[in-house]
């Protein structure tokens, strides 16, 4: 599965769009050209409560959409209003061109993380949080987002872009990496 497109839309505004290809996609440019805004858009669509900070170029844009595509060409779209704590809407187009809309929450099922993880074959996975306590956490989209999006702050730091590098989260980060590499 790949991120196919990111779009920011608004009434009487031309859609601002970025298309992505299979493989590593790098957003590069001079200071104050919107790189961080793009990163914040992805974090917002994946569940952060606060929308990207308003920048001059984003005035009048009210809606964010990210399109995902699998190997078969099937796709789904996550969309969200650019306002604090807005719902995330998932529209899935199946083989019969039927559209289903899911308004995910962080509680219960179905939810956005469950839907997204099932699409990439990592549904019903749990991560170890503590070796002695055997505490665990569900693999969620917010955790997975850590490897989908690596901003320049994490690249230039001395810590790994896969985690925060904090000792208190070391077990969770190792469990996450093991799950990604092995599916277990």
C-alpha positions as MATLAB code, in Angstrom:
seq = 'XXXXXXXXXXXXXXXXXXXXXXXXXXXXXXXXXXXXXXXXXXXXXXXXXXXXXXXXXXXXXXXXXXXXXXXXXXXXXXXXXXXXXXXXXXXXXXXXXXXXXXXXXXXXXXXXXXXXXXXXXXXXXXXXXXXXXXXXXXXXXXXXXXXXXXXXXXXXXXXXXXXXXXXXXXXXXXXXXXXXXXXX';
ca = [
       0.000    0.000    0.000;
       1.194    3.500   -0.800;
       0.154    7.032   -0.046;
      -0.993    8.158   -3.477;
      -2.009   11.782   -2.963;
      -2.371   14.547   -0.379;
      -4.854   17.315   -1.151;
      -5.864   20.462    0.713;
      -9.156   21.970   -0.469;
     -11.259   25.041    0.165;
     -14.256   26.877   -1.240;
     -13.210   29.106   -4.149;
      -9.614   27.826   -3.786;
      -7.630   25.789   -6.271;
      -6.869   22.373   -4.739;
      -3.288   22.126   -3.484;
      -2.082   18.618   -4.290;
       1.004   16.409   -3.914;
       1.282   13.086   -5.741;
       3.471   10.286   -4.395;
       5.098    7.299   -6.107;
       6.058    3.818   -4.909;
       9.254    3.944   -2.840;
      10.785    6.672   -0.751;
       9.287   10.117   -1.295;
      11.290   13.089   -0.017;
       9.863   16.571    0.451;
      12.807   18.985    0.202;
      13.097   22.719   -0.206;
      14.213   25.994    1.261;
      13.016   27.304    4.613;
       9.406   28.492    4.812;
       8.230   26.595    1.720;
       5.672   24.338    3.488;
       7.622   21.136    4.259;
       6.585   21.129    7.920;
       3.002   21.967    6.946;
       2.899   18.808    4.811;
       4.245   16.735    7.709;
       1.622   18.221   10.045;
      -1.116   17.453    7.490;
      -0.150   13.785    7.547;
      -0.016   13.724   11.345;
      -3.436   15.380   11.475;
      -5.029   12.881    9.074;
      -3.562   10.063   11.181;
      -5.231   11.314   14.357;
      -3.446   14.265   15.960;
      -6.109   16.522   17.480;
      -4.569   19.826   16.411;
      -4.556   20.792   12.719;
      -1.426   22.185   11.064;
      -0.655   25.714   12.200;
      -2.122   28.280    9.847;
       0.336   29.656    7.314;
      -0.328   32.423    4.810;
      -0.455   30.008    1.863;
      -3.099   27.874    3.639;
      -5.644   30.663    4.183;
      -9.040   29.640    2.837;
      -8.280   25.917    2.843;
     -10.714   24.014    5.040;
     -10.401   20.339    4.189;
      -7.636   17.719    3.947;
      -7.742   14.455    1.944;
      -5.157   11.685    1.670;
      -5.603    8.870   -0.857;
      -4.083    5.415   -0.309;
      -3.746    2.719   -2.973;
      -2.910   -0.985   -2.774;
      -1.190   -3.236   -5.335;
      -4.521   -4.052   -7.010;
      -5.361   -0.406   -7.630;
      -8.090   -0.369   -4.957;
      -8.041    2.757   -2.867;
      -9.490    4.528    0.134;
      -9.485    8.177    1.130;
      -9.076    9.666    4.590;
     -10.562   13.153    4.856;
     -10.831   15.666    7.661;
     -11.860   19.256    8.193;
      -8.916   21.455    9.152;
     -10.268   22.272   12.593;
      -9.366   21.035   16.051;
     -10.698   17.604   17.054;
     -12.533   17.151   13.733;
     -13.736   13.658   12.819;
     -11.746   11.623   10.322;
     -13.877   10.163    7.553;
     -12.722    7.107    5.627;
     -14.258    6.465    2.229;
     -13.464    3.085    0.706;
     -14.143    2.322   -2.923;
     -14.428   -1.441   -3.381;
     -14.309   -3.497   -6.576;
     -17.981   -2.756   -7.297;
     -17.374    0.985   -6.921;
     -19.426    0.944   -3.740;
     -18.483    3.663   -1.291;
     -18.642    3.117    2.456;
     -18.002    5.880    4.948;
     -16.459    5.234    8.353;
     -16.304    7.914   11.041;
     -13.656    6.407   13.293;
     -13.172    7.042   16.969;
     -10.430    6.029   19.345;
     -12.788    3.759   21.269;
     -14.578    0.591   20.243;
     -14.781   -0.953   16.825;
     -14.667   -0.282   14.014;
     -12.111    2.504   14.249;
      -9.561    4.138   11.962;
      -6.537    2.266   13.331;
      -8.299   -1.081   13.044;
      -9.367   -0.323    9.459;
      -5.931    0.939    8.384;
      -4.002   -1.906   10.035;
      -6.275   -4.485    8.369;
      -5.521   -2.908    4.984;
      -1.786   -3.463    5.469;
      -2.094   -6.887    7.107;
      -1.165   -5.799   10.629;
      -4.590   -5.996   12.275;
      -4.990   -7.543   15.728;
      -1.296   -7.011   16.564;
      -0.185   -6.064   20.041;
       3.124   -4.557   21.100;
       4.995   -5.306   24.302;
       5.313   -2.253   26.557;
       7.183   -3.874   29.427;
       9.128   -7.120   29.502;
       8.652   -7.932   33.176;
       5.131   -6.597   33.551;
       4.015   -8.071   30.208;
       1.967   -4.935   29.583;
       0.947   -4.498   25.983;
      -0.554   -1.935   23.626;
      -2.433   -2.322   20.370;
      -0.564   -1.431   17.198;
      -2.325    1.764   16.137;
      -2.113    4.148   13.246;
      -0.543    6.812   15.498;
       2.313    4.397   16.349;
       2.678    3.330   12.715;
       2.812    6.991   11.654;
       6.244    7.230   13.301;
       7.825    5.365   10.397;
       5.572    6.705    7.661;
       6.616   10.300    8.298;
      10.074   11.339    9.385;
      10.505   15.099    9.650;
      13.805   16.962    9.489;
      13.958   17.371   13.270;
      14.042   13.593   13.699;
      16.498   13.160   10.827;
      19.085   15.582   12.207;
      18.752   14.372   15.796;
      20.962   11.666   17.217;
      18.027    9.396   18.001;
      16.422    6.865   15.695;
      13.623    8.036   13.404;
      11.742    4.840   14.434;
      11.218    5.997   17.981;
      11.701    8.706   20.524;
      14.881    7.160   21.920;
      13.517    7.354   25.463;
      14.368    4.488   27.785;
      10.756    4.265   28.992;
       9.578    3.419   25.464;
      12.456    1.142   24.414;
      10.444   -2.097   24.760;
       7.489   -0.675   22.818;
       9.789    0.589   20.040;
      11.586   -2.779   19.748;
       8.263   -4.616   19.715;
       6.990   -2.284   16.992;
      10.052   -2.838   14.795;
       9.878   -6.604   15.305;
       6.177   -6.589   14.332;
       6.921   -4.613   11.158;
       9.773   -6.911   10.130;
       8.220  -10.267   11.018;
       4.472   -9.696   11.265;
       4.600  -11.333   14.727;
];
